[in-house]
Amino acid sequence: YALYAFCRVTDDLADAPGDPAAKQSALAAWRAALPEALAGKYGHAIHPALHRTAVDFAIPHPELDAVIDGAMADLETVRI
């Protein structure tokens, strides 16, 4: 549930209505809070559960960053 909540918040930040630059800024702030959350300093309601889950299941920080990378990529215009 904690991983789903982390993914849900990340996705919601990217999918919220508004300017793409504002969404990128929000995702950057979310990313910046991640190391502190994983160190036990919580700034969001899901951080305690995410921290515990990351510890219990040895989830590496880069894997969580990759989720944010994916949301950031969704904000980029891709021409085919």
Kinemage of the C-alpha trace (Angstrom):
@kinemage 1
@onewidth
@group {chain A} dominant
@subgroup {mainchain}
@vectorlist {calphas} color= white
{ca tyr a 1} P 0.000 0.000 0.000
{ca ala a 2} L 2.834 2.393 0.797
{ca leu a 3} L 4.413 1.912 -2.613
{ca tyr a 4} L 1.069 2.370 -4.308
{ca ala a 5} L 0.500 5.577 -2.311
{ca phe a 6} L 3.924 6.885 -3.326
{ca cys a 7} L 3.188 6.108 -6.981
{ca arg a 8} L -0.293 7.620 -6.717
{ca val a 9} L 0.985 10.911 -5.267
{ca thr a 10} L 3.724 11.038 -7.894
{ca asp a 11} L 1.241 10.418 -10.699
{ca asp a 12} L -1.234 12.931 -9.290
{ca leu a 13} L 1.465 15.619 -9.265
{ca ala a 14} L 2.137 14.975 -12.949
{ca asp a 15} L -1.513 14.641 -13.972
{ca ala a 16} L -2.883 17.625 -12.047
{ca pro a 17} L -4.314 20.402 -14.166
{ca gly a 18} L -1.979 23.289 -14.803
{ca asp a 19} L 1.236 24.441 -16.342
{ca pro a 20} L 3.807 21.720 -17.098
{ca ala a 21} L 6.571 23.830 -15.530
{ca ala a 22} L 4.616 24.020 -12.267
{ca lys a 23} L 4.132 20.257 -12.340
{ca gln a 24} L 7.859 19.732 -12.939
{ca ser a 25} L 8.587 21.984 -9.979
{ca ala a 26} L 6.186 20.026 -7.779
{ca leu a 27} L 7.792 16.740 -8.835
{ca ala a 28} L 11.252 18.181 -8.168
{ca ala a 29} L 10.164 19.134 -4.648
{ca trp a 30} L 8.674 15.642 -4.162
{ca arg a 31} L 12.012 14.144 -5.284
{ca ala a 32} L 13.956 16.475 -2.970
{ca ala a 33} L 11.892 15.301 0.018
{ca leu a 34} L 12.537 11.618 -0.721
{ca pro a 35} L 16.014 11.252 0.852
{ca glu a 36} L 14.801 12.814 4.095
{ca ala a 37} L 11.715 10.601 4.111
{ca leu a 38} L 13.895 7.519 3.677
{ca ala a 39} L 16.074 8.772 6.542
{ca gly a 40} L 13.075 9.097 8.869
{ca lys a 41} L 12.316 12.825 8.499
{ca tyr a 42} L 8.750 12.981 7.250
{ca gly a 43} L 7.137 15.839 5.371
{ca his a 44} L 4.135 14.018 3.900
{ca ala a 45} L 1.526 11.692 5.346
{ca ile a 46} L 2.753 8.683 3.338
{ca his a 47} L 6.424 9.105 4.259
{ca pro a 48} L 6.372 7.005 7.460
{ca ala a 49} L 4.853 4.019 5.660
{ca leu a 50} L 7.118 4.484 2.647
{ca his a 51} L 10.166 4.602 4.903
{ca arg a 52} L 9.151 1.445 6.753
{ca thr a 53} L 8.404 -0.375 3.480
{ca ala a 54} L 11.696 0.691 1.896
{ca val a 55} L 13.573 -0.568 4.957
{ca asp a 56} L 11.625 -3.803 5.366
{ca phe a 57} L 11.920 -4.771 1.698
{ca ala a 58} L 15.329 -3.212 0.939
{ca ile a 59} L 13.946 -0.981 -1.799
{ca pro a 60} L 16.806 1.111 -3.159
{ca his a 61} L 16.339 4.872 -3.371
{ca pro a 62} L 17.093 4.881 -7.158
{ca glu a 63} L 14.058 2.662 -7.752
{ca leu a 64} L 11.804 5.285 -6.186
{ca asp a 65} L 13.565 8.025 -8.147
{ca ala a 66} L 12.765 6.056 -11.308
{ca val a 67} L 9.054 6.408 -10.558
{ca ile a 68} L 9.490 10.171 -10.406
{ca asp a 69} L 11.571 10.056 -13.607
{ca gly a 70} L 8.650 8.361 -15.336
{ca ala a 71} L 6.228 11.038 -14.194
{ca met a 72} L 8.631 13.744 -15.376
{ca ala a 73} L 8.866 12.041 -18.761
{ca asp a 74} L 5.081 12.189 -19.056
{ca leu a 75} L 5.349 15.989 -19.005
{ca glu a 76} L 7.655 16.116 -22.012
{ca thr a 77} L 6.273 16.564 -25.496
{ca val a 78} L 7.243 13.659 -27.725
{ca arg a 79} L 7.062 14.032 -31.471
{ca ile a 80} L 6.947 10.902 -33.577
